[in-house]
Amino acid sequence: MYWDWGRTKGLSQLNVKHNFVGSFVYDLPQTGRQGAAGAVLNGWQMNGVLTLSAGTPFTVTDSNTAQTNAMRRASNTPNIATNGNNNPVTGNPDAWFDVNNFVPSVCRAGVYCIGNIPGASNYNPSLPSGSTVPRPGLGYQVGFIGTVGRNTVIGPGLTQLDFSTSKNFKITESQRIQFRAEFFNLTNHPNFRIPNSGLFNSNGTRNVNAGRIDSTRSPERQIQFGLKYIF
């Protein structure tokens, strides 16, 4: 069980189940006007790139020191809880996945087997309240890798629209000035990074930040203007 490499099989970290990229270039129709009005209204062009992609998978981890010492493994995955889901995504940036679907890798019976919390179904009044002692009666056993596979949880996807518009002002037959306005992430849609995937601390207690997203993978809306002299 220590080195069962078959359990490390899973989705590639670069796996993107759905991916769409579309672009367009559109020359606005001419107005037919002449003079100054025609110079301002004619010659505009619009460009855009729309990217829609699903999220990439990541592995939830368990940093239990007892397992690390016993198995000489730098990292481990947790166990799936009874009736748990390997990919319990909620879509909430504060809790991207439901951490209650997982228990520490030392909990062999599918229920949380470390600590003693009043009101919980496994509360034992004979033990100190809030203690982090192992609970063998609830399946605590060191020496087995977690049952959760590699890269089972899918992270946030990407939705982004980049847009630009440009206008050429003709000076001579071979010279012109081009004005450009560019909008990156036009809709200002937040695109999140992978959440905190460390489910349990070294003593087996839950990591309160597990599942929380604290950064984005793309910047907020950015606008820039430019002038280019073409000759």
C-alpha positions, 0 to 999 in steps of 0.5 A, spaced: 500 500 500 505 504 501 508 505 493 501 503 490 503 507 484 497 505 480 493 510 485 497 516 482 493 515 475 488 520 474 487 526 469 492 530 466 494 537 470 493 540 463 486 537 462 481 542 459 474 538 458 471 544 454 475 550 450 472 555 445 476 561 442 473 565 437 475 571 434 472 576 429 474 582 425 468 587 422 469 593 418 463 598 420 459 600 413 461 607 410 456 613 411 457 616 404 458 622 408 464 627 405 468 632 409 470 632 416 464 628 418 466 623 413 473 623 416 470 622 423 465 617 422 468 612 416 473 607 416 472 604 423 474 597 425 472 592 430 476 586 433 474 581 438 477 575 441 472 571 446 475 565 450 471 560 454 474 554 457 473 549 463 477 549 469 483 544 470 483 539 475 487 539 481 489 534 487 486 535 494 491 533 499 492 531 507 499 533 510 498 528 516 505 528 520 503 521 522 502 518 515 508 522 513 513 519 518 510 512 517 510 511 510 515 516 508 511 520 503 512 527 502 504 528 500 498 524 501 491 524 499 485 524 504 480 519 504 473 520 501 467 520 506 461 516 507 457 517 501 462 523 499 463 526 492 470 526 489 469 532 485 464 536 490 464 543 486 460 548 489 462 554 485 463 559 491 470 562 491 469 562 499 469 555 498 470 552 491 468 545 494 465 542 500 470 539 504 466 535 508 466 530 503 473 528 505 476 525 511 484 525 513 487 519 510 488 515 517 480 515 518 479 508 515 471 508 516 469 514 512 468 518 518 472 524 521 476 520 526 480 526 530 478 530 535 472 531 540 467 536 538 461 537 542 454 536 538 458 532 533 455 525 531 462 522 534 462 526 540 465 522 546 464 526 553 469 522 556 475 525 552 477 532 553 473 537 549 476 539 542 482 535 543 486 532 537 487 525 540 486 519 535 479 515 535 481 508 533 474 506 535 472 511 529 477 507 524 483 511 526 489 507 523 496 509 520 499 506 514 494 507 508 494 512 503 488 516 501 482 513 497 481 520 493 485 519 487 489 524 483 486 530 480 479 529 482 477 536 483 476 541 477 478 548 478 475 554 476 474 555 468 476 562 464 471 567 461 474 573 457 472 577 452 478 582 449 475 587 444 478 593 440 476 598 435 481 602 430 480 608 425 485 610 420 486 617 418 489 618 411 494 623 410 497 622 404 496 616 399 502 612 403 501 615 410 496 615 415 495 615 422 491 609 426 487 610 433 486 604 437 482 603 443 483 596 446 479 593 452 482 587 455 477 583 459 471 587 457 466 585 461 471 585 467 469 577 469 473 575 475 477 568 473 479 565 479 485 561 480 486 554 483 483 554 491 487 552 497 487 544 496 490 542 503 485 539 507 488 537 513 493 540 518 499 536 520 495 534 526 489 531 522 485 537 524 481 541 518 485 547 515 480 552 515 482 555 509 481 549 505 477 550 498 478 558 499 480 562 493 485 568 494 487 570 487 485 571 480 488 568 474 487 574 469 487 581 471 481 586 471 478 590 466 484 594 462 483 599 457 489 602 453 489 607 447 494 608 442 496 612 436 500 609 430 503 613 424 504 609 418 508 611 412 
